Each structure stands twice: as C-alpha cells, then as structure tokens.
Amino acid sequence: MGRLSAFAEGLREFYMAPYRRTLARAQRDEEDLFMMLVLSEALGVPNPASYYTLELLPVLFDRFHDWHRRMGMDRSPLDSISCC
C-alpha cells in the first residue's frame, strides 16, 4: 500500500504543480479583500457589518503590516495602528 500511496502523491503533485502559484495568488487576493472589508470602517468607508467585523480586528493586526505594504502604502493608513 506504500507504493500505491506514493504513486498517488506523485500524480497529485504532477497535476497541482502548474496551478500552485495561481491558487496562492487567488488566496492572497481573497485575504486582502477580507482585510479591507474588516478595516473598512477605520479606513473611512461605511460598513454595515462593522459590528460583526469589529471582533476580528485583533486577529488581523498581526498581518496588517504585510497587507498595507502589499497595497502600496509605505506607512500605515490608520492613525490608531502604527506598525512602521
């Protein structure tokens, strides 16, 4: 059974390898959009779901620096969060 599972893993890698970068980019874009939705109230965009997204802010603070650098901002756009 070890050879069969190794063969199956090899086939899986063969078929997934060309799409790994595309899938990683799509996941990163989705996470960036989610981050923007959660931080939209702090960025000045009205968010009708801000009551529910407010409790997600502590989870996202760890990734905030990477996010604002990826979005092309040299400094943090929020006065309350100074990571740089």
Phi, psi and omega in degrees: 000337180294321179292321180294317179292325176293321177295317179297320177295321177297318177295318179300315178296321180299318183277333182271336186303317181294338185256359184299315181293319180296317179293323178294320178294319179296321178294319179295319177297321178294320178293324177295318178296318178297318179298318179294323178294319180291321182270006186299322180296320179288334179275355177099009179259125180298132182233113181292341181257023184296331178298322182275330181275347181298324181285351177272349183302315179300330179290324185274346181298329180295327183260005186295318182299313178299322182294310185289334174289320178293330179280358176091015179260124181289323179243164178295132180283350182257134178289331183281342180241110177243099182259346183250000000 
